[in-house]
Amino acid sequence: MRIEAKDSREVATQIKNKKLVEERRRQIVDGAVKLFIKYGYHKTTTRILAKETGLSIGSLYEYISTKEDVLYLVCMAIYSEVEQGLSGALTRSAEGREALREIIREYFLVCDRMSDHVLLMYQVTHFLPDKWQKKVLEAEMRITSLFIDAMKQLQSEGKLAVDDETINLIGHNISVIGHTWAFRRWYFAKHFTIEQYTKKQSEFIMGFLPEK
């Protein structure tokens, strides 16, 4: 799983080789996600994590200081994955309202691929120290801002008849609706494919965005 370099630098390390730090932390994050989902955050010890990643306890602590550091890196890796997917959607050729639909679609698909990770993040983020919680919330806002910016672009082009307050509210709603697939996948997956869910929810969202 990908980790943005700027996020990784927030966690102290004894290793000077930045490339090696990134590689080892990706290794740690990949192992931690599997273990947190399987055993839960509290039951996953650093000893179990070291064994999963193939590192010794001593080596593990060269790249992180606490288990909370690992949790922070996991959360930021999840957001990085979402941002990467949305950035790809933004570079595609769709224009106007279709561009917004494409961003929503990509976001929902990422939420589907990472349903377990999204649930994990919501279950354990409150265990983070305040400084890490703040960073995670900032990452959440970066995702939401992509939806808001796409709608404001339509507004500036005269293709959207809603005010800034409504755009802001709908941007947050899009973020939550994507996560809702993960929260209630036990029900939705019995009745919809992710494509059907995306189509219906997109129609619902776009219904609040009248054209001029």
C-alpha positions in Angstrom: 0.0 0.0 0.0 1.3 3.4 -1.0 2.3 6.0 1.7 2.9 9.6 0.8 6.4 10.7 1.7 5.2 13.8 3.5 3.0 11.6 5.8 5.8 9.2 6.5 8.2 12.0 7.5 5.9 12.8 10.4 6.9 9.6 12.1 10.4 9.7 13.7 13.0 7.2 12.5 16.6 6.3 13.3 17.4 5.5 9.7 18.9 8.1 7.4 18.2 6.4 4.1 14.8 7.8 3.0 14.2 5.3 0.3 14.8 2.4 2.7 12.5 4.0 5.3 9.7 4.3 2.7 10.2 0.6 1.6 10.2 -0.7 5.2 7.2 1.3 6.2 5.2 0.1 3.2 6.2 -3.4 4.4 5.1 -2.6 7.9 1.8 -1.1 6.8 0.9 -4.0 4.5 1.5 -6.4 7.4 -0.3 -4.3 9.9 -3.5 -4.0 7.8 -3.7 -7.8 7.5 -3.2 -8.2 11.3 -5.5 -5.4 12.4 -8.3 -6.8 10.3 -7.7 -10.3 11.4 -7.0 -9.9 15.1 -8.0 -6.3 15.9 -5.8 -3.4 16.8 -5.4 -4.1 20.5 -4.6 -7.8 20.0 -2.0 -7.2 17.4 1.3 -6.8 19.3 4.5 -5.4 17.9 6.0 -8.9 18.2 3.3 -10.3 16.0 3.8 -7.4 13.6 7.5 -8.0 13.4 7.0 -11.7 12.6 4.5 -10.8 9.9 6.8 -8.4 8.2 9.9 -10.5 8.6 11.7 -7.9 10.7 13.2 -8.3 14.2 11.7 -6.3 17.0 14.8 -4.2 17.1 14.6 -3.5 13.4 10.9 -2.7 13.6 11.6 0.0 16.2 14.2 1.6 13.9 11.3 2.6 11.6 8.5 3.4 14.2 8.5 4.3 17.8 5.0 3.0 18.9 2.1 1.0 17.7 0.2 4.2 17.3 2.8 5.3 14.7 1.9 2.1 12.8 -1.8 2.9 13.0 -1.2 6.5 11.8 0.8 5.2 8.8 -2.0 2.7 8.0 -4.6 5.5 8.1 -2.5 7.8 5.9 -1.8 4.9 3.4 -5.5 4.4 3.0 -6.1 8.1 2.3 -3.2 8.1 -0.1 -4.8 5.2 -2.0 -8.1 7.2 -2.3 -6.3 10.4 -3.4 -4.4 8.5 -6.0 -7.6 7.1 -7.5 -9.3 10.4 -7.5 -6.3 12.2 -9.0 -6.5 9.6 -11.9 -10.2 10.4 -12.4 -9.5 14.1 -12.5 -7.0 13.7 -15.4 -9.5 11.8 -17.6 -11.3 13.5 -20.5 -14.7 13.9 -19.0 -16.1 17.4 -18.8 -18.9 19.2 -17.0 -21.2 17.2 -14.9 -19.8 14.0 -16.3 -16.4 14.9 -14.7 -18.1 15.1 -11.3 -19.8 11.7 -11.9 -16.5 10.2 -12.8 -14.9 11.4 -9.6 -17.8 10.1 -7.5 -17.6 6.8 -9.4 -13.9 6.4 -8.8 -14.3 7.3 -5.1 -17.0 4.7 -4.6 -14.9 2.0 -6.4 -12.0 2.7 -4.1 -14.3 2.5 -1.1 -15.5 -0.8 -2.3 -11.9 -2.2 -2.9 -10.9 -1.0 0.5 -14.1 -1.6 2.5 -12.3 -3.5 5.2 -9.7 -0.8 5.5 -12.3 1.9 5.7 -14.1 0.1 8.6 -10.7 -0.5 10.3 -9.9 3.2 10.1 -13.2 4.3 11.7 -12.8 1.7 14.4 -9.3 2.6 15.5 -8.6 6.2 14.6 -9.7 7.4 18.0 -6.9 5.4 19.6 -4.4 7.8 17.9 -2.7 10.6 19.8 -4.2 14.0 19.2 -1.5 15.1 16.8 -2.1 12.1 14.6 -5.9 12.4 14.7 -5.5 16.0 13.5 -3.4 14.8 10.5 -6.0 12.1 9.7 -8.8 14.6 9.8 -6.8 16.9 7.5 -6.5 14.0 5.0 -10.2 13.4 5.2 -10.8 17.1 4.3 -8.4 16.9 1.4 -10.6 14.1 -0.1 -13.8 16.0 0.5 -12.2 19.2 -1.0 -11.8 17.3 -4.3 -15.6 16.9 -4.6 -16.2 20.5 -3.5 -13.6 21.9 -6.0 -15.2 19.9 -8.8 -18.6 21.4 -8.0 -17.2 24.9 -7.7 -15.7 24.5 -11.1 -19.1 23.7 -12.5 -20.5 26.7 -10.6 -17.9 29.0 -12.0 -18.7 27.8 -15.6 -22.3 28.7 -15.0 -23.4 25.0 -15.1 -24.6 24.7 -11.5 -27.3 26.7 -9.8 -26.4 26.1 -6.1 -24.6 28.3 -3.5 -21.3 27.6 -1.8 -23.0 26.4 1.4 -24.9 23.7 -0.5 -21.8 22.7 -2.4 -19.9 22.3 0.9 -22.7 20.1 2.4 -23.0 17.9 -0.7 -19.2 17.5 -0.8 -19.3 16.0 2.7 -22.3 13.9 1.9 -20.5 12.3 -1.1 -17.6 11.4 1.3 -20.0 9.8 3.8 -22.1 8.0 1.1 -18.9 6.3 -0.2 -18.1 5.1 3.3 -21.7 3.9 3.8 -21.0 1.2 1.3 -18.3 -0.1 3.6 -20.4 0.3 6.8 -23.5 -1.5 5.3 -21.9 -3.7 2.8 -23.4 -6.7 4.6 -26.8 -5.4 3.3 -26.1 -3.5 0.2 -24.0 -6.2 -1.4 -27.0 -8.5 -1.3 -29.1 -6.1 -3.3 -26.7 -4.1 -5.5 -23.4 -4.5 -7.3 -21.0 -1.6 -6.6 -21.8 -0.3 -10.1 -25.6 -0.3 -9.4 -25.0 1.4 -6.0 -22.8 4.0 -7.6 -25.3 4.7 -10.4 -28.3 5.1 -8.0 -26.3 7.2 -5.5 -24.9 9.4 -8.2 -28.4 10.1 -9.5 -29.5 10.9 -6.0 -26.5 13.3 -5.5 -26.9 14.9 -8.9 -30.6 15.5 -8.2 -29.4 18.2 -5.6 -27.3 19.9 -8.2 -29.6 21.6 -10.7 -28.2 23.1 -13.9 -28.7 26.8 -14.7 
